[in-house]
Amino acid sequence: MAFSLFGKRDDSSAPDSPEPQKPGFFDRMKQAVTRTRESLAGSLASVVALTREVDDASLDDLEFALLAADIGAATTNEIIANLRARALRHGISSGDELNQLLKSELLRILNSVATPVTHPAAPPEVILLVGVNGTGKTTTSGKLAAMFRREGHSVLLCAADTFRAAAIEQLEVWADRSGVSLIKTKQGGDPSAALYDALAAAKARSTDILLVDTAGRLHTKSDLMQELDKMTRTAARQVPGSPHQVLLVIDATTGQNGLQQARLFTEAARVTGIVLTKLDGTAKGGIVIAIAHELGLPVRFVGIGEKLEDLIPFDPTAFVDSLLD
């Protein structure tokens, strides 16, 4: 935008410089898996030269590369077995073909569990966030609240992690940042009572979505699972059919340890999907594949940074393309 000698804006001059575009979904996913992609790409490049036929030794090297990306032994064994069978039947002529076949294998696994979310016919939709302390449950609750608000939904947060010091205060900060209301009780109070009040408030206000931040640690694992079961029963009594989603929050940087956590919670908390946090901070992004294959659970959202908007829906095709292109 230019100005004339007389100080008035001259609209006939050169146009404004365009504002920089925000990264698209694929770009954000590709950035999030940078460390995993670099690790895997480096290994793939060393597996086979582009002009050499893939042989058994190459597939053995690929197996180590997949294990290093934390895809897991059981999942890796299945992928390599399928690639080896393909090599025996038709041959694999180049590294590029191997890359495409690997993409197909990873997509097959992810798409096998990529079931659509079933939303209730009438609000509120009740979503419980579960997982051990330190995985990012409270942060994820706030980011989800902000995301759903951006999509035009009314949202209410429930602070049901009453056992961890400062958990309620932390969620209050996220509620303020997200622009949503919070239902809470005092520290050390009954989580199910807090949930009961939040359910009543959500129904009275015709709120679209109720997000419930739960405890991640009690005195014993059995105590924690009993508390989560009590909360599930409380929700079902107040809102039949709820909780509609139980999202297990896993820290991607923990790799296979996160998979063990998932097994524990899946058995006790009726988990319906995974939120994988800190994907941008690890070379172990292959844990996404292991979760799908070994637990039969879809990853619903991934955390890709510290900002309020740094939580995005998980897309299998975008993930695999970002990982291997």
C-alpha positions in Angstrom: 0.0 0.0 0.0 1.5 3.4 -1.1 0.7 7.0 -0.2 0.6 10.1 -2.5 2.6 13.2 -1.9 -0.4 14.8 -0.2 -0.6 12.0 2.4 -3.7 10.2 1.1 -3.6 6.5 0.4 -3.0 5.8 -3.3 -5.0 2.6 -4.1 -3.7 2.5 -7.7 -0.3 1.6 -6.5 1.1 -1.9 -6.1 -1.2 -4.4 -4.2 -0.7 -5.3 -0.6 1.8 -8.0 0.1 -0.2 -11.2 0.8 -0.3 -12.4 4.4 1.7 -15.5 4.9 -0.5 -18.6 4.7 -0.8 -20.8 7.7 0.6 -24.3 7.2 -2.0 -26.8 5.9 -3.0 -30.0 7.5 -0.5 -32.1 5.6 2.3 -29.7 6.3 1.6 -29.7 10.0 1.5 -33.5 10.1 4.7 -33.7 8.1 6.4 -31.3 10.5 5.2 -33.3 13.5 6.8 -36.5 12.3 10.0 -35.0 11.2 12.2 -36.8 13.7 10.6 -40.2 13.0 10.7 -39.6 9.2 14.4 -38.6 9.3 15.3 -41.7 11.3 13.2 -44.0 9.2 14.3 -42.4 5.9 18.0 -42.7 6.8 17.5 -46.4 7.6 15.5 -47.0 4.4 18.2 -45.3 2.3 20.8 -47.6 3.7 18.6 -50.7 3.2 18.9 -50.8 -0.5 20.2 -48.6 -3.4 17.4 -47.5 -5.8 18.8 -49.6 -8.6 19.3 -52.9 -6.7 16.8 -55.6 -6.3 15.5 -56.0 -2.7 16.6 -59.3 -1.2 16.2 -61.1 2.2 19.1 -59.2 3.6 17.5 -55.9 2.7 14.3 -56.9 4.4 16.2 -57.9 7.5 17.7 -54.4 7.6 14.3 -52.9 7.1 13.1 -54.9 10.1 15.6 -53.2 12.3 14.6 -49.8 10.9 11.0 -50.4 11.8 11.8 -51.6 15.3 13.9 -48.5 15.8 10.9 -46.4 14.9 9.0 -48.2 17.7 6.5 -50.0 15.4 6.9 -52.9 17.8 8.0 -56.5 17.3 4.6 -58.1 16.6 3.6 -55.5 14.1 7.0 -55.4 12.4 7.0 -59.2 12.1 3.7 -59.1 10.2 4.8 -56.3 7.9 8.1 -58.0 7.0 6.4 -61.4 6.5 4.0 -59.8 4.0 6.8 -58.0 2.2 8.9 -61.1 2.1 5.9 -63.1 0.6 5.5 -60.3 -2.0 9.2 -60.5 -2.8 9.0 -64.3 -3.3 6.0 -64.1 -5.6 6.7 -61.1 -7.7 10.1 -59.6 -6.6 10.7 -56.1 -5.4 12.8 -54.3 -8.0 13.9 -51.1 -6.2 13.9 -49.1 -3.1 11.1 -46.9 -4.5 8.9 -50.0 -4.9 9.8 -51.1 -1.4 8.8 -47.7 -0.1 5.4 -47.9 -1.8 4.7 -51.4 -0.5 5.7 -50.4 3.0 3.2 -47.4 2.8 0.5 -49.9 1.7 1.2 -52.1 4.7 1.1 -49.3 7.2 -2.1 -47.9 5.7 -3.7 -51.3 5.8 -3.1 -51.5 9.5 -4.2 -48.0 10.3 -7.3 -48.2 8.1 -8.4 -51.5 9.7 -9.2 -49.6 12.9 -10.2 -46.2 11.5 -13.8 -46.4 12.5 -15.9 -43.3 12.4 -16.9 -41.7 15.7 -20.6 -42.3 16.6 -22.0 -39.1 18.1 -25.2 -39.1 20.3 -28.5 -38.0 18.8 -28.9 -35.4 21.4 -26.4 -33.4 23.6 -24.3 -33.6 25.6 -21.6 -35.8 24.1 -19.6 -36.9 27.1 -15.9 -37.5 26.4 -13.6 -38.9 29.2 -9.8 -38.3 29.0 -7.9 -41.0 30.8 -4.2 -41.9 31.2 -1.3 -41.8 33.6 0.0 -38.5 35.0 2.4 -36.7 32.8 1.1 -37.7 29.5 -0.7 -34.4 28.9 -4.3 -35.1 29.8 -5.1 -31.7 31.2 -3.4 -29.9 28.4 -5.2 -32.1 25.8 -8.5 -31.3 27.5 -7.9 -27.6 27.0 -6.8 -28.0 23.4 -9.8 -30.2 22.6 -12.1 -27.6 24.1 -10.5 -24.9 22.0 -10.7 -27.1 18.8 -14.4 -28.0 19.4 -15.2 -24.3 20.0 -13.5 -23.3 16.7 -15.8 -25.9 15.0 -18.8 -24.1 16.5 -19.7 -26.4 19.4 -20.5 -25.3 22.9 -18.1 -27.0 25.3 -17.9 -27.5 29.1 -14.9 -28.8 31.0 -15.0 -30.9 34.1 -12.0 -31.0 36.5 -12.3 -34.6 37.8 -8.6 -35.0 38.5 -9.0 -34.0 42.2 -6.0 -36.0 43.5 -3.0 -34.4 41.7 -1.8 -31.2 43.2 -2.6 -28.1 41.0 -4.5 -30.2 38.4 -7.7 -28.1 38.9 -5.8 -24.8 38.7 -4.0 -26.0 35.6 -7.3 -26.9 33.9 -8.7 -23.5 35.0 -5.9 -21.8 33.0 -6.8 -23.9 29.9 -10.5 -23.2 30.3 -9.7 -19.5 30.3 -7.5 -19.8 27.3 -10.1 -21.9 25.5 -13.0 -19.6 26.4 -15.1 -22.3 28.0 -16.7 -22.8 31.4 -15.3 -25.2 34.0 -17.1 -27.3 36.6 -14.8 -28.2 39.6 -14.7 -29.2 43.2 -12.0 -28.8 45.9 -8.8 -30.7 45.7 -9.2 -34.2 47.2 -12.9 -34.2 46.6 -14.9 -37.0 45.0 -14.3 -37.1 41.2 -17.6 -38.7 40.5 -19.4 -35.9 42.4 -17.6 -33.3 40.2 -18.7 -35.3 37.2 -22.3 -35.5 38.4 -22.4 -31.7 38.8 -20.8 -31.3 35.3 -23.3 -33.6 33.7 -26.2 -31.8 35.3 -24.8 -28.4 34.1 -24.2 -29.7 30.6 -27.8 -30.9 30.4 -29.3 -27.8 31.8 -27.3 -25.6 29.4 -27.8 -27.9 26.4 -24.0 -28.0 26.0 -22.8 -29.9 22.9 -19.7 -31.5 24.4 -18.6 -32.2 28.0 -14.9 -32.9 28.3 -13.8 -34.7 31.5 -10.2 -34.6 32.8 -9.7 -37.6 35.0 -7.1 -38.7 37.5 -4.0 -40.5 36.4 -2.7 -41.9 39.6 -4.2 -43.1 42.9 -2.7 -45.2 45.7 -2.8 -48.3 43.6 -3.7 -49.2 40.0 -6.8 -51.0 41.2 -7.9 -47.9 43.1 -7.5 -45.9 39.9 -9.4 -48.3 37.7 -12.2 -48.6 40.3 -12.5 -44.8 40.3 -12.7 -44.7 36.5 -15.4 -47.4 36.6 -17.4 -45.4 39.1 -17.2 -42.4 36.9 -18.3 -44.4 33.9 -21.3 -45.6 35.8 -22.1 -42.1 37.0 -22.1 -40.8 33.5 -24.3 -43.6 32.2 -26.9 -42.9 34.9 -27.1 -39.2 34.1 -26.7 -39.4 30.3 -27.8 -42.8 29.0 -25.2 -44.2 26.5 -22.4 -42.1 27.9 -19.5 -41.8 28.1 -19.6 -41.7 24.3 -15.9 -41.6 23.9 -13.1 -42.6 26.3 -9.8 -41.2 24.9 -6.6 -42.5 26.3 -3.8 -39.9 26.3 -0.4 -41.3 25.6 3.0 -39.5 25.4 4.5 -40.5 22.1 8.0 -40.1 23.5 7.5 -43.1 25.8 7.2 -45.5 22.9 6.5 -49.1 23.9 6.0 -48.0 27.5 3.0 -46.1 26.2 1.7 -49.3 24.7 1.8 -51.0 28.0 -0.1 -48.2 29.6 -2.7 -48.5 26.8 -3.2 -52.2 27.5 -3.9 -51.4 31.2 -6.4 -48.7 30.5 -8.1 -50.5 27.6 -8.9 -53.5 29.8 -10.4 -51.4 32.6 -11.7 -48.1 31.2 -13.3 -49.2 27.9 -11.1 -47.0 25.8 -12.5 -46.1 22.4 -9.5 -44.1 20.9 -6.1 -42.6 21.5 -4.7 -39.1 21.8 -1.0 -39.2 21.1 0.8 -36.2 22.5 4.3 -34.8 21.8 4.5 -36.5 18.4 6.7 -33.7 17.3 9.3 -34.4 20.0 10.1 -38.1 19.2 11.6 -40.4 16.6 9.3 -43.1 17.9 6.2 -42.1 15.9 5.9 -45.7 14.8 4.0 -46.3 18.0 0.9 -45.2 16.1 1.1 -48.3 14.0 1.7 -50.5 17.0 -1.3 -49.2 18.8 -3.5 -49.9 15.8 -2.2 -53.4 15.2 -1.8 -54.7 18.8 -4.7 -52.9 20.5 -7.1 -52.5 17.6 -7.6 -48.8 18.6 -7.6 -45.8 16.4 -5.6 -42.7 17.1 -8.1 -39.9 17.1 -5.9 -36.8 17.7 -2.2 -36.0 17.8 -0.4 -33.3 19.7 2.2 -31.5 17.5 3.3 -28.6 19.7 2.7 -26.4 22.7 0.3 -23.9 21.3 -3.5 -24.0 21.9 -4.1 -25.0 18.2 -1.4 -27.6 18.2 -3.8 -30.6 18.4 -5.1 -32.0 15.1 -7.3 -34.9 14.1 -5.3 -37.9 13.0 -5.5 -38.9 9.4 -3.9 -42.3 8.4 -3.1 -41.3 4.8 -1.5 -38.0 5.8 0.5 -39.7 8.5 1.9 -42.4 6.3 2.6 -40.0 3.4 4.3 -37.6 5.9 6.4 -40.5 7.3 7.6 -42.0 4.0 7.5 -39.3 1.3 
